[in-house]
Amino acid sequence: MKDTTIAINPFSLMMEPELVLQTMERSLQLRGLRRRKLRPLDKPLIPYTQEALAAQAAYDAAIDAEDFEDMANSYLLN
């Protein structure tokens, strides 16, 4: 009775790591998972073209050219 109560209550499992390992070993769902290694950061999902890099540089230059201090001062003075 106590074993089934502990297995049902996830908080009890957190307090007893041995039971967690035993429960994981008995789990059919965990055994049925496919194991494969995914490394999504190995290569970019969207390749950068020259046009994309130029557009990004133009956008960065436009942001850098704006004078945010004057805009902030005008908001604070109103």
Secondary structure, 3 states (H helix, E strand, C coil): CHHHHHHHCHHHHHHCHHHHHHHHHHCHHHHCCCCCCCCCCCCCCCCCCHHHHHHHHHHHHHHHHCCHHHHHHHHHHC
